[in-house]
Amino acid sequence: MSIQDWIKNEVETNDVVLFMKGTPNFPQCGFSGQVVQILDYLGAPYKGINVLEDDELRTGIKEFTNWPTIPQLYIKGEFVGGCDIIREMFQNQELQTAFSKKGIEVKQSA
Amino acid sequence: MPMNANEIETLIREALPDAQIEIRDLAGDGDHYAANVVSESFRGKSRVQQHQMIYDALKGNMGGTLHALALQTKAPD
């Protein structure tokens, strides 16, 4: 199975996937850590995949969506964004809407 | 070889001649910047598409030479 197929399978068989540096409990990059904080705050269930464990994955994920940086968040197979976009969407409540539109219950922040 | 703010601005301007570009150096180490870009060519595009336009303009420097570029993009009001 090619790395592209493997990624495709991961994003299609898990509702929410975060390709990140490190793990949800030990993020190893500030940007990955910020997205983890937002997802934890919302109580969104997600699968964290550590791209540092596999160089082929680390480059493959950037080709998968033509997006040059990590972290990358996927909801129901769709690429939502990197750290900047997720933070901006969170601040404008768009992230909460995106989750509930896709049938994933999260805490609606104040 | 880190990048300086002018190089980033020049590359973005080459791709988006009408853009208003504001670059802030976040760490003084040549690879952590923030950029606000306002351009008519963003109109009707999603944030992901807008940011991809910037990454394409940076011709592969993003994620390599340039470690971090916090982006804020929008079309003019």
Backbone of each chain as ProteinMPNN parsed JSONL, in Angstrom:
{"seq_chain_A": "MSIQDWIKNEVETNDVVLFMKGTPNFPQCGFSGQVVQILDYLGAPYKGINVLEDDELRTGIKEFTNWPTIPQLYIKGEFVGGCDIIREMFQNQELQTAFSKKGIEVKQSA", "coords_chain_A": {"N_chain_A": [[0.858, -1.184, 0.0], [0.659, 2.158, -0.956], [2.016, 5.212, 0.437], [0.3, 7.293, -0.026], [-2.131, 5.989, -0.409], [-2.388, 4.883, 2.078], [-2.664, 7.159, 3.701], [-5.029, 8.195, 2.641], [-6.797, 6.17, 3.353], [-6.701, 6.426, 6.127], [-7.832, 8.988, 6.589], [-10.319, 8.559, 5.648], [-11.435, 6.572, 7.144], [-11.541, 7.428, 9.692], [-13.328, 9.72, 11.662], [-12.312, 12.228, 12.531], [-9.109, 13.427, 11.967], [-5.857, 14.247, 12.966], [-2.932, 15.146, 11.621], [0.15, 15.454, 12.949], [3.014, 16.903, 14.699], [4.529, 14.962, 16.959], [2.593, 13.669, 19.745], [-0.896, 13.662, 20.818], [-0.747, 13.829, 23.634], [1.872, 14.583, 23.962], [2.717, 16.993, 22.29], [5.08, 18.027, 19.866], [5.621, 20.436, 18.751], [4.932, 23.858, 18.531], [2.805, 24.744, 16.932], [1.353, 22.41, 16.343], [0.661, 21.798, 18.933], [-1.065, 23.898, 19.546], [-3.349, 23.331, 17.991], [-4.091, 20.92, 19.097], [-4.809, 21.793, 21.64], [-7.092, 23.321, 21.034], [-8.823, 21.383, 19.938], [-9.072, 19.693, 22.152], [-10.241, 21.446, 23.959], [-12.731, 21.802, 22.752], [-13.626, 19.303, 23.042], [-13.57, 17.518, 21.005], [-13.593, 14.377, 19.473], [-10.713, 12.8, 18.258], [-8.188, 11.402, 16.026], [-4.811, 11.326, 16.595], [-1.994, 11.535, 14.559], [1.362, 10.895, 14.41], [3.634, 12.479, 12.538], [6.323, 12.515, 12.73], [7.279, 10.075, 13.146], [7.685, 8.795, 10.786], [9.35, 9.375, 7.931], [8.535, 9.145, 5.285], [5.826, 9.443, 5.519], [5.753, 12.002, 6.518], [6.567, 13.596, 4.344], [4.812, 12.677, 2.464], [2.236, 13.423, 3.332], [2.207, 16.087, 2.835], [2.167, 16.202, 0.126], [-0.226, 14.997, -0.332], [-2.305, 16.828, 0.058], [-1.348, 19.044, -1.178], [-0.185, 20.85, 0.671], [2.095, 22.55, 2.536], [2.833, 22.354, 5.224], [2.844, 21.14, 8.664], [0.733, 21.168, 11.527], [-2.033, 19.205, 10.134], [-5.496, 19.208, 9.766], [-8.212, 16.989, 9.402], [-11.639, 16.54, 8.685], [-14.034, 14.16, 8.471], [-12.789, 13.129, 6.152], [-12.211, 15.417, 4.771], [-9.916, 18.018, 4.086], [-9.321, 20.486, 6.414], [-7.668, 22.505, 7.443], [-4.534, 24.168, 8.396], [-2.644, 25.186, 11.314], [-3.048, 28.053, 11.528], [-5.485, 28.484, 10.148], [-7.241, 26.82, 11.549], [-7.179, 28.013, 14.066], [-8.223, 30.548, 13.445], [-10.766, 29.86, 12.484], [-11.788, 28.731, 14.796], [-11.914, 30.925, 16.475], [-13.887, 32.394, 15.194], [-16.088, 30.836, 15.543], [-16.537, 29.144, 13.451], [-15.358, 26.681, 13.321], [-16.628, 25.131, 15.204], [-19.138, 25.051, 13.987], [-18.492, 23.695, 11.647], [-17.862, 21.148, 12.623], [-20.364, 20.37, 13.796], [-21.992, 20.422, 11.548], [-21.046, 18.233, 10.239], [-21.951, 16.26, 11.733], [-20.66, 15.807, 14.141], [-20.562, 15.976, 17.517], [-19.66, 18.743, 19.468], [-18.377, 20.827, 22.126], [-20.033, 23.845, 22.325], [-18.427, 26.828, 22.247], [-18.317, 29.687, 24.55]], "CA_chain_A": [[0.0, 0.0, 0.0], [1.495, 3.369, -1.03], [1.774, 6.138, 1.539], [-0.888, 8.098, -0.375], [-3.322, 5.156, -0.136], [-2.49, 4.727, 3.536], [-3.226, 8.416, 4.23], [-6.43, 8.261, 2.182], [-7.575, 5.258, 4.185], [-6.799, 6.966, 7.492], [-8.769, 10.122, 6.671], [-11.68, 8.136, 5.28], [-12.007, 5.628, 8.117], [-11.642, 8.101, 10.995], [-14.093, 10.972, 11.489], [-11.449, 13.413, 12.694], [-7.704, 13.004, 12.0], [-4.895, 15.351, 13.027], [-1.533, 14.803, 11.343], [0.834, 16.422, 13.808], [4.364, 16.563, 15.166], [4.371, 14.515, 18.337], [1.318, 12.99, 20.007], [-1.792, 14.568, 21.555], [-0.276, 14.075, 25.01], [3.202, 15.233, 23.926], [2.974, 17.673, 21.013], [6.499, 18.436, 19.794], [5.741, 21.656, 17.944], [3.956, 24.816, 19.052], [1.599, 24.826, 16.095], [0.574, 21.187, 16.594], [0.144, 21.923, 20.302], [-2.218, 24.822, 19.556], [-4.538, 22.658, 17.442], [-4.477, 19.92, 20.111], [-5.527, 22.521, 22.715], [-8.428, 23.709, 20.542], [-9.654, 20.164, 19.835], [-9.368, 19.221, 23.512], [-11.2, 22.401, 24.555], [-14.055, 21.53, 22.172], [-14.009, 17.915, 23.356], [-13.772, 16.811, 19.729], [-12.848, 13.105, 19.416], [-9.86, 12.799, 17.053], [-7.04, 10.487, 16.02], [-3.557, 12.04, 16.348], [-0.991, 10.714, 13.86], [2.651, 11.567, 14.567], [4.377, 12.362, 11.269], [7.762, 12.428, 12.998], [7.658, 8.659, 13.23], [7.902, 8.162, 9.471], [9.678, 10.45, 6.98], [7.733, 9.008, 4.065], [4.519, 10.038, 5.852], [5.942, 13.45, 6.701], [6.543, 14.257, 3.032], [3.613, 12.22, 1.741], [1.037, 14.165, 3.738], [2.273, 17.423, 2.206], [1.745, 16.042, -1.272], [-1.616, 14.524, -0.351], [-3.246, 17.959, -0.097], [-0.609, 20.236, -1.648], [-0.121, 21.771, 1.813], [3.501, 22.308, 2.876], [3.2, 22.367, 6.645], [2.172, 20.309, 9.662], [-0.281, 20.118, 11.499], [-3.126, 19.23, 9.171], [-6.701, 18.622, 10.355], [-9.202, 16.452, 8.47], [-12.919, 16.138, 9.269], [-14.77, 13.294, 7.525], [-12.06, 12.991, 4.895], [-11.96, 16.704, 4.103], [-8.862, 18.826, 4.691], [-9.917, 21.714, 6.945], [-6.64, 23.541, 7.453], [-3.406, 24.062, 9.307], [-2.823, 25.858, 12.617], [-3.633, 29.403, 11.382], [-6.89, 28.417, 9.728], [-8.041, 26.224, 12.626], [-7.324, 29.013, 15.138], [-9.129, 31.596, 12.964], [-12.116, 29.278, 12.447], [-12.239, 28.548, 16.182], [-12.27, 32.246, 17.041], [-15.141, 32.871, 14.567], [-17.123, 29.798, 15.749], [-16.733, 28.358, 12.215], [-14.895, 25.302, 13.532], [-17.728, 24.442, 15.895], [-20.182, 24.804, 12.97], [-17.997, 22.661, 10.721], [-18.012, 19.855, 13.303], [-21.764, 19.925, 13.947], [-22.54, 20.159, 10.204], [-20.619, 16.903, 9.805], [-22.509, 15.283, 12.658], [-19.758, 15.493, 15.262], [-20.951, 16.881, 18.584], [-18.572, 19.354, 20.235], [-18.836, 21.867, 23.042], [-20.125, 25.159, 21.665], [-17.783, 27.712, 23.244], [-19.179, 30.799, 25.024]], "C_chain_A": [[0.895, 1.235, 0.0], [1.122, 4.284, 0.13], [0.521, 6.969, 1.252], [-2.17, 7.296, -0.082], [-3.53, 5.028, 1.369], [-3.138, 5.973, 4.17], [-4.71, 8.483, 3.897], [-7.308, 7.367, 3.065], [-7.768, 5.815, 5.597], [-7.85, 8.085, 7.557], [-10.2, 9.697, 6.337], [-12.295, 7.204, 6.326], [-12.045, 6.22, 9.535], [-12.353, 9.43, 10.811], [-13.178, 12.184, 11.517], [-10.003, 12.923, 12.837], [-6.822, 14.25, 12.043], [-3.496, 14.802, 12.775], [-0.71, 15.878, 12.044], [2.258, 15.987, 14.081], [4.238, 16.226, 16.637], [3.036, 13.814, 18.492], [0.422, 13.952, 20.79], [-1.302, 14.843, 22.984], [1.081, 14.771, 25.019], [3.437, 15.881, 22.564], [4.426, 18.17, 20.993], [6.688, 19.652, 18.909], [4.627, 22.578, 18.426], [2.662, 24.835, 18.257], [0.729, 23.582, 16.297], [-0.082, 21.278, 17.967], [-1.08, 22.818, 20.358], [-3.483, 24.118, 19.062], [-5.021, 21.602, 18.445], [-5.282, 20.606, 21.217], [-6.951, 22.856, 22.285], [-9.339, 22.478, 20.494], [-10.024, 19.639, 21.226], [-10.395, 20.129, 24.181], [-12.616, 22.098, 24.054], [-14.54, 20.121, 22.526], [-14.254, 17.11, 22.093], [-12.958, 15.515, 19.758], [-11.974, 13.125, 18.166], [-8.749, 11.77, 17.193], [-5.806, 11.323, 15.694], [-2.572, 11.111, 15.671], [0.327, 11.49, 13.849], [3.492, 11.394, 13.3], [5.872, 12.242, 11.503], [8.242, 10.98, 13.038], [8.049, 8.066, 11.885], [8.115, 9.259, 8.428], [8.842, 10.388, 5.711], [6.343, 9.631, 4.296], [4.645, 11.546, 5.92], [5.957, 14.188, 5.364], [5.256, 13.908, 2.284], [2.383, 13.044, 2.069], [1.033, 15.553, 3.086], [1.864, 17.347, 0.743], [0.262, 15.72, -1.357], [-2.602, 15.67, -0.57], [-2.562, 19.197, -0.662], [-0.611, 21.314, -0.549], [1.225, 21.538, 2.48], [3.832, 22.196, 4.346], [2.373, 21.38, 7.461], [1.864, 21.235, 10.821], [-1.285, 20.302, 10.37], [-4.332, 18.521, 9.792], [-7.679, 18.193, 9.259], [-10.474, 16.112, 9.241], [-13.703, 15.396, 8.188], [-14.087, 13.323, 6.156], [-11.713, 14.301, 4.221], [-10.899, 17.498, 4.838], [-9.453, 20.165, 5.132], [-8.891, 22.832, 7.002], [-5.474, 23.211, 8.367], [-3.688, 24.906, 10.543], [-3.505, 27.227, 12.455], [-5.122, 29.329, 11.111], [-7.744, 27.853, 10.863], [-8.252, 27.26, 13.746], [-8.324, 30.091, 14.717], [-10.577, 31.081, 12.965], [-12.665, 29.121, 13.862], [-12.71, 29.884, 16.756], [-13.584, 32.76, 16.461], [-16.268, 31.847, 14.702], [-17.321, 28.916, 14.504], [-16.333, 26.904, 12.42], [-15.992, 24.481, 14.205], [-18.836, 24.087, 14.882], [-19.756, 23.669, 12.051], [-18.169, 21.273, 11.343], [-19.484, 19.435, 13.336], [-22.403, 19.668, 12.59], [-22.178, 18.746, 9.756], [-21.023, 15.837, 10.83], [-21.6, 14.903, 13.797], [-20.054, 16.49, 16.381], [-19.729, 17.414, 19.319], [-19.171, 20.42, 21.133], [-18.904, 23.171, 22.264], [-19.537, 26.178, 22.644], [-18.683, 28.917, 23.52], [-19.458, 31.767, 23.885]], "O_chain_A": [[1.783, 1.36, 0.843], [0.053, 4.15, 0.727], [-0.227, 7.309, 2.168], [-3.155, 7.838, 0.419], [-4.653, 5.058, 1.872], [-4.014, 5.877, 5.03], [-5.54, 8.787, 4.754], [-8.406, 7.751, 3.467], [-8.842, 5.695, 6.187], [-8.664, 8.119, 8.481], [-11.163, 10.378, 6.691], [-13.515, 7.058, 6.395], [-12.53, 5.575, 10.465], [-12.019, 10.19, 9.902], [-13.25, 13.055, 10.65], [-9.702, 12.109, 13.71], [-7.009, 15.186, 11.265], [-2.941, 14.085, 13.607], [-0.858, 17.068, 11.763], [2.665, 14.873, 13.751], [3.891, 17.075, 17.459], [2.416, 13.412, 17.508], [0.902, 14.933, 21.357], [-1.43, 15.961, 23.481], [1.409, 15.472, 25.975], [4.247, 15.398, 21.773], [4.928, 18.674, 21.997], [7.774, 19.881, 18.378], [3.514, 22.129, 18.697], [1.57, 24.929, 18.817], [-0.492, 23.689, 16.409], [-1.235, 20.884, 18.142], [-2.019, 22.555, 21.109], [-4.557, 24.285, 19.639], [-6.226, 21.416, 18.619], [-6.298, 20.084, 21.676], [-7.897, 22.701, 23.058], [-10.481, 22.523, 20.95], [-11.151, 19.195, 21.45], [-11.297, 19.661, 24.876], [-13.576, 22.131, 24.824], [-15.71, 19.789, 22.336], [-15.029, 16.154, 22.088], [-11.76, 15.549, 20.039], [-12.477, 13.449, 17.091], [-8.41, 11.328, 18.291], [-5.75, 11.96, 14.642], [-2.335, 10.006, 16.158], [0.392, 12.608, 13.339], [3.996, 10.306, 13.022], [6.618, 11.904, 10.583], [9.438, 10.699, 12.974], [8.655, 6.997, 11.815], [7.183, 9.984, 8.082], [8.483, 11.413, 5.132], [5.767, 10.253, 3.403], [3.775, 12.28, 5.452], [5.416, 15.289, 5.261], [4.691, 14.736, 1.569], [1.573, 13.334, 1.188], [-0.029, 16.116, 2.82], [1.295, 18.288, 0.19], [-0.423, 16.105, -2.305], [-3.597, 15.522, -1.28], [-3.133, 20.287, -0.628], [-0.964, 22.472, -0.769], [1.484, 20.43, 2.95], [4.989, 21.966, 4.699], [1.352, 20.863, 7.007], [2.713, 22.08, 11.104], [-1.386, 21.359, 9.747], [-4.224, 17.395, 10.279], [-7.938, 18.939, 8.315], [-10.423, 15.487, 10.301], [-13.994, 15.946, 7.126], [-14.74, 13.519, 5.131], [-11.003, 14.314, 3.215], [-10.958, 17.644, 6.059], [-10.019, 20.895, 4.318], [-9.192, 23.974, 6.656], [-5.42, 22.162, 9.008], [-4.829, 25.296, 10.791], [-4.451, 27.523, 13.184], [-5.921, 30.014, 11.751], [-8.844, 28.346, 11.116], [-9.344, 27.375, 14.302], [-9.168, 30.506, 15.511], [-11.493, 31.782, 13.395], [-13.851, 29.347, 14.106], [-13.742, 29.972, 17.421], [-14.321, 33.478, 17.137], [-17.298, 31.977, 14.04], [-18.181, 28.035, 14.505], [-16.883, 26.003, 11.787], [-16.255, 23.331, 13.852], [-19.393, 22.989, 14.909], [-20.552, 22.792, 11.716], [-18.575, 20.332, 10.662], [-19.828, 18.314, 12.963], [-23.263, 18.795, 12.471], [-22.913, 18.129, 8.984], [-20.538, 14.705, 10.817], [-21.728, 13.819, 14.367], [-19.83, 17.691, 16.228], [-18.867, 16.645, 19.744], [-20.304, 20.86, 20.94], [-17.934, 23.558, 21.613], [-20.071, 26.375, 23.735], [-19.674, 29.142, 22.826], [-20.158, 32.761, 24.077]]}, "seq_chain_B": "MPMNANEIETLIREALPDAQIEIRDLAGDGDHYAANVVSESFRGKSRVQQHQMIYDALKGNMGGTLHALALQTKAPD", "coords_chain_B": {"N_chain_B": [[19.517, 28.338, 4.604], [18.162, 31.112, 5.859], [15.235, 33.204, 5.191], [14.656, 36.666, 4.243], [12.417, 39.364, 5.156], [11.891, 40.98, 2.938], [12.397, 39.344, 0.741], [10.322, 37.517, 0.969], [8.125, 39.198, 0.643], [8.579, 40.094, -1.964], [8.337, 37.756, -3.488], [5.636, 37.126, -3.011], [4.438, 39.386, -4.065], [5.088, 39.116, -6.738], [3.394, 37.109, -7.512], [0.947, 38.082, -6.78], [0.25, 40.895, -7.832], [-1.414, 43.044, -7.093], [-1.545, 43.025, -4.407], [-1.88, 44.039, -0.947], [0.605, 43.894, 1.344], [1.767, 42.826, 4.466], [4.449, 42.154, 6.437], [5.566, 40.509, 9.313], [8.286, 40.003, 11.457], [8.67, 37.309, 13.477], [10.497, 36.094, 15.156], [13.051, 36.89, 14.648], [14.863, 35.188, 13.55], [14.85, 34.593, 10.964], [13.25, 32.568, 10.02], [10.704, 32.517, 11.018], [7.849, 34.013, 10.485], [5.065, 36.354, 10.278], [2.345, 37.058, 8.148], [0.193, 39.378, 6.689], [-2.067, 39.457, 4.104], [-3.77, 41.158, 1.634], [-5.851, 40.844, -1.073], [-7.439, 41.195, -4.241], [-7.625, 38.901, -5.696], [-8.244, 36.916, -3.95], [-10.882, 36.866, -3.578], [-13.925, 35.103, -3.114], [-12.656, 32.715, -2.714], [-11.778, 29.842, -0.698], [-10.344, 29.786, 2.633], [-8.299, 27.896, 2.732], [-7.642, 27.659, 0.025], [-6.772, 30.272, -0.453], [-4.515, 30.452, 1.187], [-2.99, 28.47, -0.015], [-2.396, 29.704, -2.406], [-0.566, 31.588, -1.587], [1.449, 29.908, -0.617], [2.168, 28.653, -2.987], [3.2, 30.847, -4.327], [5.5, 31.217, -2.936], [7.17, 29.398, -3.903], [8.018, 26.717, -3.052], [9.572, 27.235, -0.843], [8.239, 27.237, 1.491], [7.857, 25.583, 4.532], [10.267, 24.437, 4.331], [12.959, 26.098, 3.898], [11.63, 28.21, 4.987], [10.318, 28.065, 8.027], [8.079, 28.77, 9.535], [5.15, 30.494, 8.783], [2.856, 32.54, 9.716], [-0.266, 32.998, 8.531], [-2.589, 35.475, 7.419], [-5.215, 36.037, 5.422], [-7.207, 37.908, 3.087], [-9.88, 39.175, 0.966], [-10.169, 42.516, -0.322], [-12.275, 44.804, 1.584]], "CA_chain_B": [[19.725, 29.802, 4.438], [16.863, 31.715, 6.168], [14.745, 34.227, 4.241], [14.316, 37.923, 4.93], [11.034, 39.805, 4.899], [11.745, 41.53, 1.576], [12.307, 38.226, -0.216], [8.968, 36.953, 1.062], [7.205, 40.17, 0.036], [8.804, 40.131, -3.411], [7.751, 36.545, -4.075], [4.168, 37.221, -2.961], [4.023, 40.442, -5.007], [5.211, 38.603, -8.117], [2.208, 36.295, -7.81], [-0.268, 38.887, -6.524], [0.732, 42.278, -8.004], [-2.273, 44.086, -6.482], [-1.724, 42.736, -2.97], [-1.306, 44.802, 0.169], [1.343, 42.859, 2.091], [2.423, 43.287, 5.697], [5.204, 41.018, 6.966], [6.152, 40.774, 10.65], [9.292, 38.999, 11.83], [8.222, 36.871, 14.797], [11.532, 35.606, 16.074], [14.36, 37.446, 14.308], [15.809, 34.134, 13.147], [14.793, 34.4, 9.521], [12.309, 31.567, 9.492], [9.389, 32.6, 11.69], [7.225, 35.285, 10.124], [3.599, 36.435, 10.125], [2.067, 37.894, 6.98], [-1.209, 39.704, 6.358], [-2.112, 39.742, 2.675], [-5.119, 41.522, 1.145], [-5.778, 40.878, -2.535], [-8.706, 40.949, -4.94], [-7.651, 37.533, -6.242], [-8.725, 35.966, -2.928], [-12.35, 36.922, -3.473], [-14.663, 33.892, -3.49], [-11.861, 31.5, -2.479], [-11.745, 29.431, 0.715], [-9.056, 30.136, 3.293], [-7.277, 26.914, 2.315], [-7.187, 28.043, -1.319], [-6.021, 31.526, -0.363], [-3.175, 30.166, 1.739], [-2.234, 27.695, -1.015], [-1.88, 30.657, -3.391], [0.638, 32.18, -0.993], [2.506, 28.874, -0.592], [2.663, 28.461, -4.361], [4.012, 32.035, -4.662], [6.794, 31.11, -2.225], [7.972, 28.474, -4.729], [8.625, 25.596, -2.37], [10.333, 27.607, 0.365], [7.407, 27.059, 2.695], [8.007, 24.283, 5.18], [11.686, 24.066, 4.287], [13.731, 27.282, 4.309], [10.752, 29.02, 5.837], [9.688, 27.082, 8.917], [6.743, 29.17, 9.991], [4.593, 31.738, 8.246], [1.469, 32.65, 10.181], [-0.917, 33.734, 7.447], [-3.961, 36.003, 7.475], [-5.476, 36.493, 4.059], [-8.606, 38.221, 2.773], [-10.11, 40.084, -0.161], [-10.465, 43.858, 0.195], [-13.718, 44.924, 1.967]], "C_chain_B": [[18.354, 30.47, 4.699], [16.489, 32.78, 5.138], [14.584, 35.537, 4.981], [12.961, 38.414, 4.423], [10.873, 40.288, 3.459], [11.614, 40.412, 0.539], [10.892, 37.655, -0.229], [7.995, 37.88, 0.348], [7.344, 40.162, -1.487], [8.148, 38.929, -4.079], [6.225, 36.642, -4.104], [3.697, 38.253, -3.975], [4.123, 39.969, -6.449], [3.943, 37.837, -8.5], [0.925, 37.117, -7.691], [0.09, 40.373, -6.609], [-0.107, 43.331, -7.27], [-2.259, 44.015, -4.957], [-1.166, 43.83, -2.069], [-0.679, 43.753, 1.081], [1.981, 43.478, 3.318], [3.122, 42.082, 6.313], [5.756, 41.393, 8.343], [7.128, 39.642, 10.965], [8.995, 38.588, 13.275], [9.374, 36.556, 15.736], [12.916, 36.146, 15.74], [15.359, 36.404, 13.86], [15.688, 33.809, 11.657], [13.911, 33.261, 9.082], [11.017, 31.486, 10.276], [8.798, 33.968, 11.399], [5.717, 35.182, 10.227], [3.366, 37.344, 8.93], [0.568, 38.115, 6.861], [-1.216, 40.099, 4.896], [-3.565, 40.013, 2.272], [-5.007, 41.625, -0.375], [-7.134, 40.524, -3.138], [-8.78, 39.495, -5.416], [-8.082, 36.499, -5.196], [-10.242, 35.863, -2.92], [-12.977, 35.608, -3.944], [-13.882, 32.616, -3.242], [-11.886, 31.143, -0.995], [-10.397, 29.817, 1.305], [-7.956, 29.182, 2.83], [-6.742, 27.318, 0.942], [-6.349, 29.309, -1.28], [-4.594, 31.251, 0.137], [-2.339, 29.388, 0.731], [-1.658, 28.613, -2.087], [-0.587, 31.283, -2.877], [1.772, 31.146, -1.01], [3.064, 28.645, -1.999], [3.586, 29.622, -4.757], [5.411, 31.917, -4.055], [7.667, 30.018, -2.827], [8.724, 27.44, -3.883], [9.446, 25.96, -1.141], [9.567, 27.292, 1.635], [7.585, 25.646, 3.247], [9.447, 23.816, 5.142], [12.503, 25.218, 4.814], [12.927, 28.094, 5.308], [9.97, 28.061, 6.739], [8.26, 27.478, 9.27], [6.333, 30.485, 9.353], [3.134, 31.786, 8.658], [0.726, 33.548, 9.198], [-2.297, 34.248, 7.829], [-4.215, 36.587, 6.092], [-6.94, 36.905, 3.932], [-8.682, 39.107, 1.534], [-10.404, 41.456, 0.443], [-11.945, 43.991, 0.54], [-14.483, 45.681, 0.879]], "O_chain_B": [[17.474, 30.398, 3.841], [17.314, 33.2, 4.327], [14.397, 35.546, 6.198], [12.441, 37.945, 3.41], [9.845, 40.038, 2.829], [10.835, 40.512, -0.409], [10.338, 37.351, -1.285], [7.156, 37.44, -0.438], [6.348, 40.217, -2.209], [7.486, 39.064, -5.108], [5.594, 36.284, -5.098], [2.697, 38.048, -4.662], [3.325, 40.38, -7.293], [3.479, 37.899, -9.638], [-0.05, 36.879, -8.403], [0.221, 41.038, -5.582], [0.408, 44.377, -6.874], [-2.881, 44.839, -4.288], [-0.148, 44.456, -2.364], [-1.358, 42.831, 1.535], [2.646, 44.51, 3.239], [2.472, 41.1, 6.671], [6.34, 42.462, 8.516], [6.82, 38.468, 10.759], [9.058, 39.414, 14.185], [9.261, 36.721, 16.95], [13.867, 35.887, 16.477], [16.557, 36.675, 13.79], [16.328, 32.886, 11.153], [13.816, 32.992, 7.884], [10.307, 30.483, 10.201], [9.201, 34.966, 11.997], [5.152, 34.088, 10.259], [4.113, 38.3, 8.722], [-0.222, 37.173, 6.923], [-0.459, 40.978, 4.486], [-4.46, 39.21, 2.533], [-4.191, 42.38, -0.902], [-7.868, 39.679, -2.624], [-9.867, 38.927, -5.525], [-8.265, 35.328, -5.529], [-10.821, 34.935, -2.356], [-12.631, 35.071, -4.996], [-14.386, 31.529, -3.526], [-12.0, 32.021, -0.139], [-9.446, 30.129, 0.588], [-6.827, 29.6, 2.57], [-5.531, 27.319, 0.721], [-5.341, 29.418, -1.979], [-3.614, 31.749, -0.416], [-1.132, 29.603, 0.621], [-0.578, 28.355, -2.619], [0.363, 31.483, -3.633], [2.906, 31.462, -1.37], [4.268, 28.468, -2.181], [4.603, 29.427, -5.422], [6.38, 32.449, -4.595], [8.761, 29.741, -2.334], [9.943, 27.314, -3.998], [9.965, 25.073, -0.464], [10.147, 27.106, 2.705], [7.477, 24.656, 2.524], [9.81, 22.882, 5.858], [12.728, 25.328, 6.019], [13.439, 28.589, 6.312], [9.082, 27.342, 6.281], [7.355, 26.644, 9.301], [7.078, 31.464, 9.382], [2.279, 31.156, 8.035], [1.056, 34.725, 9.054], [-3.076, 33.55, 8.478], [-3.524, 37.505, 5.65], [-7.811, 36.328, 4.584], [-7.692, 39.703, 1.111], [-10.839, 41.549, 1.591], [-12.789, 43.378, -0.113], [-15.69, 45.888, 1.003]]}, "name": "protein", "num_of_chains": 2, "seq": "MSIQDWIKNEVETNDVVLFMKGTPNFPQCGFSGQVVQILDYLGAPYKGINVLEDDELRTGIKEFTNWPTIPQLYIKGEFVGGCDIIREMFQNQELQTAFSKKGIEVKQSAMPMNANEIETLIREALPDAQIEIRDLAGDGDHYAANVVSESFRGKSRVQQHQMIYDALKGNMGGTLHALALQTKAPD"}
